[in-house]
Amino acid sequence: MGKKDSCPLDGSWTRDHCTAYNDRKKHQTLSECVHRDNCTNFRKIIESDLDESVSSSKKILLNGIPNIFED
């Protein structure tokens, strides 16, 4: 993610489950999001690790982003 006005979850179904995205997009503060590294790593897991993808997807659907990072 080189663009400052982008989100690591852009293009992924997981972005729709981020409670901070719309507000940050509206105020053009996506680059200031403290969860960027977590989201980047989480997206890699969802897209490339079949075993972890199911449990990670469940976490997203039940708790949403960024709540899943606060455990």
PDB file of N, CA, C, O and CB in Angstrom:
ATOM      1  N   MET A   1       0.829  -1.177   0.000  1.00  0.00           N
ATOM      2  CA  MET A   1       0.000   0.000   0.000  1.00  0.00           C
ATOM      3  C   MET A   1       0.880   1.249   0.000  1.00  0.00           C
ATOM      4  O   MET A   1       1.245   1.749   1.064  1.00  0.00           O
ATOM      5  CB  MET A   1      -0.947  -0.007   1.207  1.00  0.00           C
ATOM      6  N   GLY A   2       1.203   1.729  -1.124  1.00  0.00           N
ATOM      7  CA  GLY A   2       2.041   2.894  -1.207  1.00  0.00           C
ATOM      8  C   GLY A   2       1.279   4.197  -1.115  1.00  0.00           C
ATOM      9  O   GLY A   2       1.827   5.203  -0.663  1.00  0.00           O
ATOM     10  N   LYS A   3       0.037   4.198  -1.531  1.00  0.00           N
ATOM     11  CA  LYS A   3      -0.743   5.428  -1.521  1.00  0.00           C
ATOM     12  C   LYS A   3      -1.172   5.799  -0.113  1.00  0.00           C
ATOM     13  O   LYS A   3      -1.600   4.950   0.670  1.00  0.00           O
ATOM     14  CB  LYS A   3      -1.963   5.288  -2.417  1.00  0.00           C
ATOM     15  N   LYS A   4      -1.050   7.077   0.193  1.00  0.00           N
ATOM     16  CA  LYS A   4      -1.451   7.530   1.518  1.00  0.00           C
ATOM     17  C   LYS A   4      -2.971   7.586   1.659  1.00  0.00           C
ATOM     18  O   LYS A   4      -3.495   7.477   2.767  1.00  0.00           O
ATOM     19  CB  LYS A   4      -0.852   8.897   1.805  1.00  0.00           C
ATOM     20  N   ASP A   5      -3.672   7.752   0.555  1.00  0.00           N
ATOM     21  CA  ASP A   5      -5.125   7.872   0.616  1.00  0.00           C
ATOM     22  C   ASP A   5      -5.823   6.535   0.389  1.00  0.00           C
ATOM     23  O   ASP A   5      -7.003   6.490   0.042  1.00  0.00           O
ATOM     24  CB  ASP A   5      -5.606   8.881  -0.407  1.00  0.00           C
ATOM     25  N   SER A   6      -5.081   5.452   0.587  1.00  0.00           N
ATOM     26  CA  SER A   6      -5.668   4.134   0.408  1.00  0.00           C
ATOM     27  C   SER A   6      -5.672   3.380   1.730  1.00  0.00           C
ATOM     28  O   SER A   6      -5.059   3.796   2.713  1.00  0.00           O
ATOM     29  CB  SER A   6      -4.905   3.340  -0.663  1.00  0.00           C
ATOM     30  N   CYS A   7      -6.371   2.277   1.720  1.00  0.00           N
ATOM     31  CA  CYS A   7      -6.481   1.416   2.896  1.00  0.00           C
ATOM     32  C   CYS A   7      -5.940   0.042   2.515  1.00  0.00           C
ATOM     33  O   CYS A   7      -6.158  -0.411   1.391  1.00  0.00           O
ATOM     34  CB  CYS A   7      -7.969   1.323   3.411  1.00  0.00           C
ATOM     35  N   PRO A   8      -5.246  -0.624   3.420  1.00  0.00           N
ATOM     36  CA  PRO A   8      -4.753  -1.965   3.108  1.00  0.00           C
ATOM     37  C   PRO A   8      -5.874  -2.946   2.754  1.00  0.00           C
ATOM     38  O   PRO A   8      -5.625  -3.985   2.142  1.00  0.00           O
ATOM     39  CB  PRO A   8      -3.964  -2.501   4.279  1.00  0.00           C
ATOM     40  N   LEU A   9      -7.089  -2.617   3.138  1.00  0.00           N
ATOM     41  CA  LEU A   9      -8.224  -3.509   2.877  1.00  0.00           C
ATOM     42  C   LEU A   9      -8.969  -3.161   1.592  1.00  0.00           C
ATOM     43  O   LEU A   9      -9.931  -3.843   1.240  1.00  0.00           O
ATOM     44  CB  LEU A   9      -9.186  -3.466   4.041  1.00  0.00           C
ATOM     45  N   ASP A  10      -8.543  -2.109   0.880  1.00  0.00           N
ATOM     46  CA  ASP A  10      -9.192  -1.742  -0.383  1.00  0.00           C
ATOM     47  C   ASP A  10      -9.196  -2.933  -1.326  1.00  0.00           C
ATOM     48  O   ASP A  10      -8.169  -3.585  -1.514  1.00  0.00           O
ATOM     49  CB  ASP A  10      -8.481  -0.536  -1.041  1.00  0.00           C
ATOM     50  N   GLY A  11     -10.343  -3.218  -1.917  1.00  0.00           N
ATOM     51  CA  GLY A  11     -10.471  -4.339  -2.837  1.00  0.00           C
ATOM     52  C   GLY A  11     -10.787  -5.657  -2.167  1.00  0.00           C
ATOM     53  O   GLY A  11     -10.895  -6.684  -2.838  1.00  0.00           O
ATOM     54  N   SER A  12     -10.936  -5.644  -0.861  1.00  0.00           N
ATOM     55  CA  SER A  12     -11.240  -6.859  -0.112  1.00  0.00           C
ATOM     56  C   SER A  12     -12.623  -6.739   0.538  1.00  0.00           C
ATOM     57  O   SER A  12     -13.056  -5.645   0.902  1.00  0.00           O
ATOM     58  CB  SER A  12     -10.152  -7.126   0.963  1.00  0.00           C
ATOM     59  N   TRP A  13     -13.294  -7.857   0.674  1.00  0.00           N
ATOM     60  CA  TRP A  13     -14.610  -7.844   1.323  1.00  0.00           C
ATOM     61  C   TRP A  13     -14.508  -7.394   2.777  1.00  0.00           C
ATOM     62  O   TRP A  13     -15.493  -6.931   3.354  1.00  0.00           O
ATOM     63  CB  TRP A  13     -15.255  -9.235   1.250  1.00  0.00           C
ATOM     64  N   THR A  14     -13.338  -7.526   3.365  1.00  0.00           N
ATOM     65  CA  THR A  14     -13.164  -7.193   4.772  1.00  0.00           C
ATOM     66  C   THR A  14     -13.306  -5.697   5.052  1.00  0.00           C
ATOM     67  O   THR A  14     -13.660  -5.311   6.166  1.00  0.00           O
ATOM     68  CB  THR A  14     -11.815  -7.667   5.241  1.00  0.00           C
ATOM     69  N   ARG A  15     -13.038  -4.860   4.066  1.00  0.00           N
ATOM     70  CA  ARG A  15     -13.125  -3.414   4.270  1.00  0.00           C
ATOM     71  C   ARG A  15     -14.534  -2.983   4.692  1.00  0.00           C
ATOM     72  O   ARG A  15     -14.687  -2.032   5.458  1.00  0.00           O
ATOM     73  CB  ARG A  15     -12.717  -2.680   2.992  1.00  0.00           C
ATOM     74  N   ASP A  16     -15.539  -3.663   4.205  1.00  0.00           N
ATOM     75  CA  ASP A  16     -16.920  -3.328   4.563  1.00  0.00           C
ATOM     76  C   ASP A  16     -17.206  -3.568   6.047  1.00  0.00           C
ATOM     77  O   ASP A  16     -18.223  -3.107   6.567  1.00  0.00           O
ATOM     78  CB  ASP A  16     -17.889  -4.144   3.716  1.00  0.00           C
ATOM     79  N   HIS A  17     -16.329  -4.272   6.713  1.00  0.00           N
ATOM     80  CA  HIS A  17     -16.513  -4.588   8.131  1.00  0.00           C
ATOM     81  C   HIS A  17     -15.625  -3.741   9.036  1.00  0.00           C
ATOM     82  O   HIS A  17     -15.466  -4.044  10.218  1.00  0.00           O
ATOM     83  CB  HIS A  17     -16.231  -6.055   8.374  1.00  0.00           C
ATOM     84  N   CYS A  18     -15.051  -2.687   8.481  1.00  0.00           N
ATOM     85  CA  CYS A  18     -14.228  -1.766   9.263  1.00  0.00           C
ATOM     86  C   CYS A  18     -15.079  -0.572   9.681  1.00  0.00           C
ATOM     87  O   CYS A  18     -15.626   0.145   8.843  1.00  0.00           O
ATOM     88  CB  CYS A  18     -12.979  -1.300   8.451  1.00  0.00           C
ATOM     89  N   THR A  19     -15.178  -0.376  10.974  1.00  0.00           N
ATOM     90  CA  THR A  19     -16.009   0.718  11.484  1.00  0.00           C
ATOM     91  C   THR A  19     -15.330   2.076  11.343  1.00  0.00           C
ATOM     92  O   THR A  19     -15.997   3.104  11.460  1.00  0.00           O
ATOM     93  CB  THR A  19     -16.355   0.472  12.940  1.00  0.00           C
ATOM     94  N   ALA A  20     -14.040   2.107  11.098  1.00  0.00           N
ATOM     95  CA  ALA A  20     -13.311   3.376  11.001  1.00  0.00           C
ATOM     96  C   ALA A  20     -13.148   3.860   9.562  1.00  0.00           C
ATOM     97  O   ALA A  20     -12.846   5.032   9.341  1.00  0.00           O
ATOM     98  CB  ALA A  20     -11.948   3.234  11.640  1.00  0.00           C
ATOM     99  N   TYR A  21     -13.341   2.990   8.594  1.00  0.00           N
ATOM    100  CA  TYR A  21     -13.014   3.320   7.206  1.00  0.00           C
ATOM    101  C   TYR A  21     -13.776   4.529   6.671  1.00  0.00           C
ATOM    102  O   TYR A  21     -13.161   5.468   6.168  1.00  0.00           O
ATOM    103  CB  TYR A  21     -13.290   2.134   6.329  1.00  0.00           C
ATOM    104  N   ASN A  22     -15.078   4.521   6.769  1.00  0.00           N
ATOM    105  CA  ASN A  22     -15.869   5.595   6.160  1.00  0.00           C
ATOM    106  C   ASN A  22     -15.531   6.966   6.723  1.00  0.00           C
ATOM    107  O   ASN A  22     -15.428   7.937   5.974  1.00  0.00           O
ATOM    108  CB  ASN A  22     -17.339   5.323   6.353  1.00  0.00           C
ATOM    109  N   ASP A  23     -15.360   7.050   8.027  1.00  0.00           N
ATOM    110  CA  ASP A  23     -15.020   8.328   8.643  1.00  0.00           C
ATOM    111  C   ASP A  23     -13.629   8.783   8.206  1.00  0.00           C
ATOM    112  O   ASP A  23     -13.427   9.954   7.887  1.00  0.00           O
ATOM    113  CB  ASP A  23     -15.092   8.223  10.175  1.00  0.00           C
ATOM    114  N   ARG A  24     -12.683   7.867   8.192  1.00  0.00           N
ATOM    115  CA  ARG A  24     -11.315   8.214   7.779  1.00  0.00           C
ATOM    116  C   ARG A  24     -11.272   8.602   6.303  1.00  0.00           C
ATOM    117  O   ARG A  24     -10.545   9.522   5.927  1.00  0.00           O
ATOM    118  CB  ARG A  24     -10.357   7.034   8.040  1.00  0.00           C
ATOM    119  N   LYS A  25     -12.035   7.918   5.472  1.00  0.00           N
ATOM    120  CA  LYS A  25     -12.093   8.247   4.039  1.00  0.00           C
ATOM    121  C   LYS A  25     -12.691   9.639   3.853  1.00  0.00           C
ATOM    122  O   LYS A  25     -12.198  10.435   3.054  1.00  0.00           O
ATOM    123  CB  LYS A  25     -12.929   7.188   3.258  1.00  0.00           C
ATOM    124  N   LYS A  26     -13.734   9.917   4.581  1.00  0.00           N
ATOM    125  CA  LYS A  26     -14.412  11.216   4.488  1.00  0.00           C
ATOM    126  C   LYS A  26     -13.467  12.359   4.865  1.00  0.00           C
ATOM    127  O   LYS A  26     -13.467  13.412   4.228  1.00  0.00           O
ATOM    128  CB  LYS A  26     -15.655  11.237   5.397  1.00  0.00           C
ATOM    129  N   HIS A  27     -12.670  12.140   5.896  1.00  0.00           N
ATOM    130  CA  HIS A  27     -11.762  13.182   6.378  1.00  0.00           C
ATOM    131  C   HIS A  27     -10.352  13.071   5.784  1.00  0.00           C
ATOM    132  O   HIS A  27      -9.445  13.802   6.183  1.00  0.00           O
ATOM    133  CB  HIS A  27     -11.678  13.124   7.888  1.00  0.00           C
ATOM    134  N   GLN A  28     -10.177  12.151   4.829  1.00  0.00           N
ATOM    135  CA  GLN A  28      -8.896  11.930   4.155  1.00  0.00           C
ATOM    136  C   GLN A  28      -7.763  11.677   5.149  1.00  0.00           C
ATOM    137  O   GLN A  28      -6.679  12.250   5.033  1.00  0.00           O
ATOM    138  CB  GLN A  28      -8.554  13.129   3.279  1.00  0.00           C
ATOM    139  N   THR A  29      -8.029  10.811   6.123  1.00  0.00           N
ATOM    140  CA  THR A  29      -7.034  10.476   7.139  1.00  0.00           C
ATOM    141  C   THR A  29      -6.704   8.985   7.154  1.00  0.00           C
ATOM    142  O   THR A  29      -6.289   8.451   8.182  1.00  0.00           O
ATOM    143  CB  THR A  29      -7.527  10.906   8.510  1.00  0.00           C
ATOM    144  N   LEU A  30      -6.886   8.321   6.032  1.00  0.00           N
ATOM    145  CA  LEU A  30      -6.581   6.888   5.975  1.00  0.00           C
ATOM    146  C   LEU A  30      -5.124   6.602   6.323  1.00  0.00           C
ATOM    147  O   LEU A  30      -4.821   5.572   6.927  1.00  0.00           O
ATOM    148  CB  LEU A  30      -6.896   6.339   4.589  1.00  0.00           C
ATOM    149  N   SER A  31      -4.238   7.487   5.954  1.00  0.00           N
ATOM    150  CA  SER A  31      -2.815   7.266   6.235  1.00  0.00           C
ATOM    151  C   SER A  31      -2.490   7.357   7.719  1.00  0.00           C
ATOM    152  O   SER A  31      -1.423   6.912   8.142  1.00  0.00           O
ATOM    153  CB  SER A  31      -1.977   8.269   5.473  1.00  0.00           C
ATOM    154  N   GLU A  32      -3.383   7.924   8.515  1.00  0.00           N
ATOM    155  CA  GLU A  32      -3.164   8.080   9.950  1.00  0.00           C
ATOM    156  C   GLU A  32      -3.736   6.931  10.780  1.00  0.00           C
ATOM    157  O   GLU A  32      -3.600   6.921  12.004  1.00  0.00           O
ATOM    158  CB  GLU A  32      -3.766   9.374  10.411  1.00  0.00           C
ATOM    159  N   CYS A  33      -4.357   5.993  10.137  1.00  0.00           N
ATOM    160  CA  CYS A  33      -4.987   4.879  10.855  1.00  0.00           C
ATOM    161  C   CYS A  33      -3.921   4.029  11.550  1.00  0.00           C
ATOM    162  O   CYS A  33      -2.959   3.587  10.922  1.00  0.00           O
ATOM    163  CB  CYS A  33      -5.824   4.004   9.882  1.00  0.00           C
ATOM    164  N   VAL A  34      -4.100   3.811  12.831  1.00  0.00           N
ATOM    165  CA  VAL A  34      -3.129   3.050  13.616  1.00  0.00           C
ATOM    166  C   VAL A  34      -3.203   1.545  13.345  1.00  0.00           C
ATOM    167  O   VAL A  34      -2.345   0.790  13.802  1.00  0.00           O
ATOM    168  CB  VAL A  34      -3.346   3.312  15.093  1.00  0.00           C
ATOM    169  N   HIS A  35      -4.204   1.118  12.618  1.00  0.00           N
ATOM    170  CA  HIS A  35      -4.405  -0.313  12.362  1.00  0.00           C
ATOM    171  C   HIS A  35      -3.906  -0.762  10.990  1.00  0.00           C
ATOM    172  O   HIS A  35      -4.142  -1.903  10.592  1.00  0.00           O
ATOM    173  CB  HIS A  35      -5.866  -0.649  12.489  1.00  0.00           C
ATOM    174  N   ARG A  36      -3.226   0.111  10.270  1.00  0.00           N
ATOM    175  CA  ARG A  36      -2.778  -0.211   8.910  1.00  0.00           C
ATOM    176  C   ARG A  36      -1.928  -1.496   8.868  1.00  0.00           C
ATOM    177  O   ARG A  36      -2.160  -2.361   8.023  1.00  0.00           O
ATOM    178  CB  ARG A  36      -1.972   0.964   8.337  1.00  0.00           C
ATOM    179  N   ASP A  37      -0.963  -1.618   9.761  1.00  0.00           N
ATOM    180  CA  ASP A  37      -0.112  -2.817   9.759  1.00  0.00           C
ATOM    181  C   ASP A  37      -0.916  -4.062  10.093  1.00  0.00           C
ATOM    182  O   ASP A  37      -0.734  -5.110   9.473  1.00  0.00           O
ATOM    183  CB  ASP A  37       1.042  -2.659  10.757  1.00  0.00           C
ATOM    184  N   ASN A  38      -1.809  -3.948  11.076  1.00  0.00           N
ATOM    185  CA  ASN A  38      -2.657  -5.086  11.439  1.00  0.00           C
ATOM    186  C   ASN A  38      -3.538  -5.499  10.265  1.00  0.00           C
ATOM    187  O   ASN A  38      -3.694  -6.689   9.993  1.00  0.00           O
ATOM    188  CB  ASN A  38      -3.528  -4.742  12.659  1.00  0.00           C
ATOM    189  N   CYS A  39      -4.106  -4.532   9.579  1.00  0.00           N
ATOM    190  CA  CYS A  39      -4.979  -4.833   8.446  1.00  0.00           C
ATOM    191  C   CYS A  39      -4.199  -5.461   7.297  1.00  0.00           C
ATOM    192  O   CYS A  39      -4.691  -6.374   6.635  1.00  0.00           O
ATOM    193  CB  CYS A  39      -5.683  -3.565   7.967  1.00  0.00           C
ATOM    194  N   THR A  40      -2.993  -4.977   7.063  1.00  0.00           N
ATOM    195  CA  THR A  40      -2.150  -5.558   6.012  1.00  0.00           C
ATOM    196  C   THR A  40      -1.869  -7.026   6.310  1.00  0.00           C
ATOM    197  O   THR A  40      -2.011  -7.880   5.436  1.00  0.00           O
ATOM    198  CB  THR A  40      -0.824  -4.776   5.881  1.00  0.00           C
ATOM    199  N   ASN A  41      -1.473  -7.313   7.535  1.00  0.00           N
ATOM    200  CA  ASN A  41      -1.186  -8.699   7.924  1.00  0.00           C
ATOM    201  C   ASN A  41      -2.436  -9.563   7.888  1.00  0.00           C
ATOM    202  O   ASN A  41      -2.390 -10.712   7.449  1.00  0.00           O
ATOM    203  CB  ASN A  41      -0.571  -8.743   9.318  1.00  0.00           C
ATOM    204  N   PHE A  42      -3.551  -9.013   8.350  1.00  0.00           N
ATOM    205  CA  PHE A  42      -4.794  -9.763   8.362  1.00  0.00           C
ATOM    206  C   PHE A  42      -5.237 -10.106   6.945  1.00  0.00           C
ATOM    207  O   PHE A  42      -5.709 -11.214   6.688  1.00  0.00           O
ATOM    208  CB  PHE A  42      -5.882  -8.974   9.080  1.00  0.00           C
ATOM    209  N   ARG A  43      -5.086  -9.159   6.029  1.00  0.00           N
ATOM    210  CA  ARG A  43      -5.477  -9.414   4.641  1.00  0.00           C
ATOM    211  C   ARG A  43      -4.609 -10.518   4.039  1.00  0.00           C
ATOM    212  O   ARG A  43      -5.115 -11.368   3.306  1.00  0.00           O
ATOM    213  CB  ARG A  43      -5.364  -8.123   3.799  1.00  0.00           C
ATOM    214  N   LYS A  44      -3.320 -10.514   4.336  1.00  0.00           N
ATOM    215  CA  LYS A  44      -2.442 -11.574   3.840  1.00  0.00           C
ATOM    216  C   LYS A  44      -2.912 -12.940   4.328  1.00  0.00           C
ATOM    217  O   LYS A  44      -2.901 -13.913   3.574  1.00  0.00           O
ATOM    218  CB  LYS A  44      -0.993 -11.324   4.285  1.00  0.00           C
ATOM    219  N   ILE A  45      -3.324 -13.005   5.586  1.00  0.00           N
ATOM    220  CA  ILE A  45      -3.818 -14.266   6.149  1.00  0.00           C
ATOM    221  C   ILE A  45      -5.088 -14.703   5.430  1.00  0.00           C
ATOM    222  O   ILE A  45      -5.212 -15.859   5.027  1.00  0.00           O
ATOM    223  CB  ILE A  45      -4.083 -14.122   7.665  1.00  0.00           C
ATOM    224  N   ILE A  46      -6.023 -13.785   5.272  1.00  0.00           N
ATOM    225  CA  ILE A  46      -7.305 -14.094   4.625  1.00  0.00           C
ATOM    226  C   ILE A  46      -7.090 -14.605   3.201  1.00  0.00           C
ATOM    227  O   ILE A  46      -7.775 -15.527   2.758  1.00  0.00           O
ATOM    228  CB  ILE A  46      -8.215 -12.848   4.606  1.00  0.00           C
ATOM    229  N   GLU A  47      -6.148 -14.013   2.497  1.00  0.00           N
ATOM    230  CA  GLU A  47      -5.967 -14.347   1.085  1.00  0.00           C
ATOM    231  C   GLU A  47      -5.001 -15.497   0.819  1.00  0.00           C
ATOM    232  O   GLU A  47      -5.022 -16.069  -0.271  1.00  0.00           O
ATOM    233  CB  GLU A  47      -5.491 -13.148   0.361  1.00  0.00           C
ATOM    234  N   SER A  48      -4.159 -15.850   1.785  1.00  0.00           N
ATOM    235  CA  SER A  48      -3.153 -16.854   1.453  1.00  0.00           C
ATOM    236  C   SER A  48      -3.060 -18.053   2.397  1.00  0.00           C
ATOM    237  O   SER A  48      -2.441 -19.057   2.046  1.00  0.00           O
ATOM    238  CB  SER A  48      -1.848 -16.204   1.403  1.00  0.00           C
ATOM    239  N   ASP A  49      -3.654 -17.971   3.573  1.00  0.00           N
ATOM    240  CA  ASP A  49      -3.555 -19.075   4.532  1.00  0.00           C
ATOM    241  C   ASP A  49      -4.938 -19.686   4.731  1.00  0.00           C
ATOM    242  O   ASP A  49      -5.739 -19.202   5.531  1.00  0.00           O
ATOM    243  CB  ASP A  49      -2.964 -18.588   5.895  1.00  0.00           C
ATOM    244  N   LEU A  50      -5.197 -20.738   4.001  1.00  0.00           N
ATOM    245  CA  LEU A  50      -6.520 -21.357   4.016  1.00  0.00           C
ATOM    246  C   LEU A  50      -6.946 -21.800   5.404  1.00  0.00           C
ATOM    247  O   LEU A  50      -8.110 -21.639   5.770  1.00  0.00           O
ATOM    248  CB  LEU A  50      -6.546 -22.535   3.087  1.00  0.00           C
ATOM    249  N   ASP A  51      -6.031 -22.353   6.180  1.00  0.00           N
ATOM    250  CA  ASP A  51      -6.361 -22.828   7.520  1.00  0.00           C
ATOM    251  C   ASP A  51      -6.778 -21.682   8.443  1.00  0.00           C
ATOM    252  O   ASP A  51      -7.763 -21.795   9.172  1.00  0.00           O
ATOM    253  CB  ASP A  51      -5.172 -23.569   8.118  1.00  0.00           C
ATOM    254  N   GLU A  52      -6.040 -20.600   8.410  1.00  0.00           N
ATOM    255  CA  GLU A  52      -6.335 -19.458   9.274  1.00  0.00           C
ATOM    256  C   GLU A  52      -7.445 -18.571   8.722  1.00  0.00           C
ATOM    257  O   GLU A  52      -8.072 -17.825   9.474  1.00  0.00           O
ATOM    258  CB  GLU A  52      -5.090 -18.634   9.476  1.00  0.00           C
ATOM    259  N   SER A  53      -7.691 -18.644   7.436  1.00  0.00           N
ATOM    260  CA  SER A  53      -8.675 -17.790   6.787  1.00  0.00           C
ATOM    261  C   SER A  53     -10.078 -17.949   7.373  1.00  0.00           C
ATOM    262  O   SER A  53     -10.787 -16.960   7.564  1.00  0.00           O
ATOM    263  CB  SER A  53      -8.708 -18.086   5.312  1.00  0.00           C
ATOM    264  N   VAL A  54     -10.471 -19.164   7.654  1.00  0.00           N
ATOM    265  CA  VAL A  54     -11.816 -19.416   8.183  1.00  0.00           C
ATOM    266  C   VAL A  54     -11.986 -18.798   9.562  1.00  0.00           C
ATOM    267  O   VAL A  54     -12.970 -18.100   9.807  1.00  0.00           O
ATOM    268  CB  VAL A  54     -12.096 -20.922   8.248  1.00  0.00           C
ATOM    269  N   SER A  55     -11.055 -19.041  10.455  1.00  0.00           N
ATOM    270  CA  SER A  55     -11.181 -18.472  11.802  1.00  0.00           C
ATOM    271  C   SER A  55     -11.031 -16.960  11.785  1.00  0.00           C
ATOM    272  O   SER A  55     -11.694 -16.265  12.555  1.00  0.00           O
ATOM    273  CB  SER A  55     -10.143 -19.083  12.737  1.00  0.00           C
ATOM    274  N   SER A  56     -10.174 -16.443  10.923  1.00  0.00           N
ATOM    275  CA  SER A  56     -10.005 -14.997  10.808  1.00  0.00           C
ATOM    276  C   SER A  56     -11.273 -14.340  10.255  1.00  0.00           C
ATOM    277  O   SER A  56     -11.680 -13.272  10.713  1.00  0.00           O
ATOM    278  CB  SER A  56      -8.802 -14.671   9.908  1.00  0.00           C
ATOM    279  N   SER A  57     -11.883 -14.982   9.279  1.00  0.00           N
ATOM    280  CA  SER A  57     -13.126 -14.460   8.706  1.00  0.00           C
ATOM    281  C   SER A  57     -14.236 -14.427   9.751  1.00  0.00           C
ATOM    282  O   SER A  57     -15.015 -13.475   9.807  1.00  0.00           O
ATOM    283  CB  SER A  57     -13.561 -15.308   7.502  1.00  0.00           C
ATOM    284  N   LYS A  58     -14.305 -15.453  10.566  1.00  0.00           N
ATOM    285  CA  LYS A  58     -15.305 -15.496  11.638  1.00  0.00           C
ATOM    286  C   LYS A  58     -15.095 -14.340  12.616  1.00  0.00           C
ATOM    287  O   LYS A  58     -16.054 -13.701  13.049  1.00  0.00           O
ATOM    288  CB  LYS A  58     -15.239 -16.847  12.387  1.00  0.00           C
ATOM    289  N   LYS A  59     -13.837 -14.078  12.958  1.00  0.00           N
ATOM    290  CA  LYS A  59     -13.535 -12.963  13.863  1.00  0.00           C
ATOM    291  C   LYS A  59     -14.021 -11.645  13.279  1.00  0.00           C
ATOM    292  O   LYS A  59     -14.614 -10.827  13.982  1.00  0.00           O
ATOM    293  CB  LYS A  59     -12.026 -12.888  14.146  1.00  0.00           C
ATOM    294  N   ILE A  60     -13.770 -11.445  11.998  1.00  0.00           N
ATOM    295  CA  ILE A  60     -14.191 -10.206  11.345  1.00  0.00           C
ATOM    296  C   ILE A  60     -15.706 -10.081  11.354  1.00  0.00           C
ATOM    297  O   ILE A  60     -16.247  -9.027  11.688  1.00  0.00           O
ATOM    298  CB  ILE A  60     -13.664 -10.148   9.906  1.00  0.00           C
ATOM    299  N   LEU A  61     -16.386 -11.153  10.988  1.00  0.00           N
ATOM    300  CA  LEU A  61     -17.844 -11.106  10.907  1.00  0.00           C
ATOM    301  C   LEU A  61     -18.499 -10.914  12.277  1.00  0.00           C
ATOM    302  O   LEU A  61     -19.536 -10.259  12.382  1.00  0.00           O
ATOM    303  CB  LEU A  61     -18.365 -12.377  10.266  1.00  0.00           C
ATOM    304  N   LEU A  62     -17.909 -11.474  13.307  1.00  0.00           N
ATOM    305  CA  LEU A  62     -18.485 -11.359  14.650  1.00  0.00           C
ATOM    306  C   LEU A  62     -18.133 -10.052  15.352  1.00  0.00           C
ATOM    307  O   LEU A  62     -18.976  -9.463  16.029  1.00  0.00           O
ATOM    308  CB  LEU A  62     -18.028 -12.512  15.495  1.00  0.00           C
ATOM    309  N   ASN A  63     -16.898  -9.601  15.196  1.00  0.00           N
ATOM    310  CA  ASN A  63     -16.431  -8.450  15.967  1.00  0.00           C
ATOM    311  C   ASN A  63     -16.143  -7.205  15.149  1.00  0.00           C
ATOM    312  O   ASN A  63     -16.165  -6.095  15.682  1.00  0.00           O
ATOM    313  CB  ASN A  63     -15.214  -8.822  16.701  1.00  0.00           C
ATOM    314  N   GLY A  64     -15.877  -7.372  13.880  1.00  0.00           N
ATOM    315  CA  GLY A  64     -15.562  -6.234  13.028  1.00  0.00           C
ATOM    316  C   GLY A  64     -14.138  -5.738  13.213  1.00  0.00           C
ATOM    317  O   GLY A  64     -13.440  -6.099  14.161  1.00  0.00           O
ATOM    318  N   ILE A  65     -13.743  -4.909  12.286  1.00  0.00           N
ATOM    319  CA  ILE A  65     -12.424  -4.279  12.315  1.00  0.00           C
ATOM    320  C   ILE A  65     -12.643  -2.854  12.806  1.00  0.00           C
ATOM    321  O   ILE A  65     -13.589  -2.228  12.328  1.00  0.00           O
ATOM    322  CB  ILE A  65     -11.713  -4.310  10.890  1.00  0.00           C
ATOM    323  N   PRO A  66     -11.898  -2.314  13.668  1.00  0.00           N
ATOM    324  CA  PRO A  66     -10.647  -2.745  14.273  1.00  0.00           C
ATOM    325  C   PRO A  66     -10.801  -3.482  15.600  1.00  0.00           C
ATOM    326  O   PRO A  66      -9.804  -3.747  16.271  1.00  0.00           O
ATOM    327  CB  PRO A  66      -9.780  -1.572  14.475  1.00  0.00           C
ATOM    328  N   ASN A  67     -12.019  -3.814  15.988  1.00  0.00           N
ATOM    329  CA  ASN A  67     -12.243  -4.488  17.282  1.00  0.00           C
ATOM    330  C   ASN A  67     -11.460  -5.787  17.423  1.00  0.00           C
ATOM    331  O   ASN A  67     -11.062  -6.145  18.532  1.00  0.00           O
ATOM    332  CB  ASN A  67     -13.718  -4.777  17.462  1.00  0.00           C
ATOM    333  N   ILE A  68     -11.234  -6.490  16.339  1.00  0.00           N
ATOM    334  CA  ILE A  68     -10.502  -7.756  16.404  1.00  0.00           C
ATOM    335  C   ILE A  68      -9.052  -7.567  16.819  1.00  0.00           C
ATOM    336  O   ILE A  68      -8.413  -8.521  17.262  1.00  0.00           O
ATOM    337  CB  ILE A  68     -10.558  -8.455  15.065  1.00  0.00           C
ATOM    338  N   PHE A  69      -8.525  -6.374  16.687  1.00  0.00           N
ATOM    339  CA  PHE A  69      -7.132  -6.116  17.042  1.00  0.00           C
ATOM    340  C   PHE A  69      -6.964  -5.723  18.501  1.00  0.00           C
ATOM    341  O   PHE A  69      -5.838  -5.562  18.971  1.00  0.00           O
ATOM    342  CB  PHE A  69      -6.569  -5.032  16.162  1.00  0.00           C
ATOM    343  N   GLU A  70      -8.049  -5.570  19.213  1.00  0.00           N
ATOM    344  CA  GLU A  70      -7.994  -5.098  20.584  1.00  0.00           C
ATOM    345  C   GLU A  70      -7.999  -6.234  21.610  1.00  0.00           C
ATOM    346  O   GLU A  70      -8.079  -5.980  22.812  1.00  0.00           O
ATOM    347  CB  GLU A  70      -9.150  -4.179  20.843  1.00  0.00           C
ATOM    348  N   ASP A  71      -7.914  -7.475  21.146  1.00  0.00           N
ATOM    349  CA  ASP A  71      -7.896  -8.625  22.064  1.00  0.00           C
ATOM    350  C   ASP A  71      -6.612  -8.741  22.802  1.00  0.00           C
ATOM    351  O   ASP A  71      -6.445  -9.655  23.609  1.00  0.00           O
ATOM    352  CB  ASP A  71      -8.149  -9.895  21.328  1.00  0.00           C
TER     353      ASP A  71
END
